C-alpha cells in the first residue's frame, strides 16, 4: 500500500494547450461567457456582502444610542451590553475549536495517510455526512440526549476538578452546560476542518515524502517533516472556516445550554456566557423596535469581528506561504 | 449529474405550480358559492394574514379552524412570530391585526405609530387570551408544594438556596423536603410570561423582589431555557429545579399552589379569569381599549392572580371594507363565549368571563370601513 492515494493522477502542470485546432475558435466564445459568469458571480458575492453590511449599519446604528432601560439586566450602554456577549461568542467558539481541531486533524491524517483505501473512503464519507445534519437537530440532540448523558461527567468534574476555573461548578443539575455546547459545536465544525485538511494532506508532493522515507524516517516522522509543514496554511484555512461556522452558529447554542450575558469561565455551572447569535435568536421575536435596533447592532459587531478574524487568518496564511516559498 | 438533476426538479416544479393553480381555483369556487349562500356569521370572504404573540399560537389555531369552518370563503393565517414582531408588523401596516402579550402603553412611540396606522384613531386593544402561569418544579419525592409569593420571590432571587429551607418547610408541614440545592429556571428569550411572572413577584412578593416587571429575566444567574418547551425540558432534565410556565404545559411536573389570602390555590382557569374580571382598567385606557392593570394581590376565594393576559390589537377603521368586515368578524368570534370555549378546550386557556367578553365584543363591534 502506497503512502499517498495516487500521485500519478495529480497533474504536475497546466494541461497541454491545443491552440490551433479547429475546435479552439468556437471554444473562445465559451471562454468569454464563462469568464463573464465567473466575474459576475464574484461581484455578486461582494454586492451581497455589502448589502448585508449596509443593512446592519442602517438598522444597527440607532441601537447604539437608545434609552438605557432598553438593554435590560442592568446594562447602561451598548458596549457594556455587547461586551459579555462578544466574550461568550469567542469563548464558546474557542472551546469548540479545542474539541474539534485535534480530532479533525487526526481523522484527516488517518484518511489520507494511515487508513487502507477500503476504509478511508467510507470514513471520509461518514465524516462529510456530519455536515449534512441540520443544526436544529444537533440542538435537540445536544440539549436532550447528550446533556443527560454528560450529567455524571459534569458532576465528577465539579467534584474533583473544581480547582480549575473552567470546572468551578457547582455542577448544573441537567447537563445543559457550555461544556455540552462546546462538544456539540465541535462535532458540527469537525467535517469542515477534516475535509479541507485531508485534501491538503493528500496533496503533499510524493517526492518530499519519499525523500523522508529514504532518509529512514518513520511514518510519524514523514508526517511531521514532510506533510504537516506543507499543509500548514491549508489546515489553518480549514480551522478558520470552522471558526467562522462556530462564531455564527445559532440554533445549536441556543437550544443546548443555559446562557446569560455574563463573564464567567465556568463551563459546567447553571449558566454560561451567551453568544451574540443566541442573544439575537432569543430576543428578536419579542423585541420592541428599539431593542430590535440594539440586537441588529450586536449583529453588526459579530459581522465586524468575524470579518476581522478572517482577515487576520488570510494575512497569517499569506505570510506562511511566503515563508514556505522562500 | 446536471441533466438528471434537471429531470428530477422540473416535473416537481411543474407539479407544485399545477397544485397551486388548482388550489387557487378551488378557493375561487368556494368564495363564489359561499358569498352567494352566506354562511353563519355573515357573508364574509377573503384572506387575512396576521400574527404576533406565540402564547396565543395554539388558541389561534383553534379559532382559525372554527371560524373558517363557519365561513368557508375565509382564509386566515396567524404567524406566532412573537408579540414584539407582531406589534411592529401591525404598526407598519403589514398585519391588519396583531396578538400581543403586552398592550401598547400610552404614551409611547409605538402608540403614536399605531395611531398613525389607524388614521389617527386610538387603536383597539381587547384581551382575548388569559392563561394561568404555573410555578413548576422537579424534586424527587415531592409532588406538590405550597408557596407564598414572598417565598417564590426569595427562591428566584437566590436568597433561598435549599429545598429544606425553613421558609418552605413551615408552609408545607407533612412534606419531607430533601436538602437538595434549588436551581431556578427562567426563560432565556424575552417573553410575556416572564413579564407577568416578574410583575406578580414585584407586586405580591412583599418587597422580596426588587426588580421591576420586565420581559427580560432581570438576573444572569440560574438555569434558562428557550421558550416554554425549553424551560420544561430544563426542569425535567434535573433534580431540584423550579421554574414558571403556562399552566397548560406543566404536564408531568410538580405544580406549586400559591398563597391567596389565607388559602393556597392551584392554577385554575376560573381563578385566573375571575382575577382579570375584577381588575381595574389601566388609567390610560380610551373607549377603544380594554386593557387591565391586573390585580396581583387579589385575595378573593379561588382567585389565581399569577396569570398572563394577551391582547388583540386592531384598528377601529380600515380603508378596505372587506378587511374591516373580516377583522370584525374574526375578532368578534374570538372574544365571544363560543370562541373562548374553543380556545379553552384546545389551548388550555382560561375563557374570558361573560362580563369581559361582552365588553370586548362591544369594542370590536365598532370596527368599520372608513
Interface residues (C-beta under 8 A of the other chain):
Chain A: X72 X73 X74 X143 X144 X147 X148 X151 X170 X172 X173 X174 X175 X176 X254 X255 X258 X259 X260 X261 X262 X270 X271 X274 X278 X281 X282 X283 X284 X285 X286 X287 X288 X289 X290 X291 X292
Chain B: X54 X81 X82 X83 X84 X85 X87 X88 X101 X109 X110 X181 X183 X185 X188 X189 X190 X191 X192 X214 X215 X216 X217 X218 X219 X220 X221 X222 X223 X224 X225 X226 X230 X233 X234 X235 X236 X237 X238 X239 X240 X241
